[in-house]
Amino acid sequence: MKPGVISHFVAGFIAVFMIASADTALAESKAQKAFLESIKAVSTIDDAHISEGALVIWPSPPVQGALDYDVMAEKLCLEYKTYGYLVIWFMDSSKYRRSKEMAMLQSHVCLEDGQ
């Protein structure tokens, strides 16, 4: 093969790979958005987002003291591989609303046994 043909082939391969990667990222983004919207639809949750491998949950202030975070984390950890988070952080919504200070109520690491 001529050098020009090889570089053209490589450039074409890279372009196809980049388009496929962009499509995958867009699909993941849509799936993550749908997942986060389903979490926010729960009456005990004010807000949720995924950032740098962490699922950050802001419970509703009136109920945050009574929630069973271990049970919630156990259920949410079932989806950690699908949506790209390893840790769940439950944040103190009351404190944030009162003083704009961020404080964590609890943290859970999502790992399957043996990993």
N, C-alpha and C positions, 0 to 999 in steps of 0.2 A: 504494500500500500504506500501511496505517496504521503509525505509528511503533512501536506495540506488536508488530505482526506482524513487522516487520523485525528488532527486537531479539530476538524469540523465534526467528526463522529463524537469525540470526547465532549465538545461544547454542547452538542445535541443531547447527549446522555445527561450532562449536568443540568440542562434546562428542564428535561423531563423529571429528573429527581427533585428539583426545586419546586416544580408545580405540584408534584405528588405530596411533597412535604407540606406545602402551603394548604392543600386540600385537607390533609390529615389534621393540621393545626386548627383549621376552621371548624372541622367536625368536632374536635375535642372542645373547642371553645363553646360551640353550641350545646354540646352535651353537658359541659360544666355549668353553663348558664341555666339550663333546664333543671339540673340537679340542685343548684343553689336556690332557684325559685321554689322548688318543692320544699326545701328546708325553711325558707322564709314564710311559706304558706302555713306552717305550724303556728298555732296561736301563742305558743310560749317563746317563740324566737322573733326578735326584732330585725336582725340582720345576719348575713353570713357571706363570706367570700373566701376564696382560695388565693393565698399569696406565698410564694417561695416555698412550696411544699407543705404549707400549713392550712388547715381548714379552720378559719376563725369564726366563731359563733358568738353573737351578742344576744343573750337571752332577754326576754322582757323583764324590766325591773321589778314589777310586782310579784313575779313568780320565781325569780332567779335563786332565791334562798331556799326554795322548796324542791327544786328539780333534782332528779337523780342523774347526775352527770356520768356516773359509771355505766348506767344502762344506756343512756343516749350515746356515749362514746362507743360502746360495744356494737350498737346498731350502725352507727356512722362508719366505724372502722371496716365494716363489711365491704364498703365501696372505695376504700383508699387507693387501691391499684387502678381502678377504673377512672377515677377523676384526678389522680395525680397529687395526692397529699399523703404525708406520713404521720403528721401530728395534728391533733385537734386541740385548739385553744378555746376555752370558754372564758369570755371576757366579762368584767364587771360593768354592766350597763348603767347601774345606778351611780356609781362613782364617776363614770365618764360624764353623765348628764349633769351631775352636781358640780364637779370641779374640772372637767376636761382632762382628768388624769386617766391614763390607761393602766389598768390593773387586771391581772389574770386571776380568775376564780379557780380554775383547774386546767391541767394539761394531760393529754393522753397520747401515747405513742401507739400507732397502729402497726403491729407486726404479727405475722402468723407465727405460731409456735414452731420453733426450730430454725428460725431465720435470724 
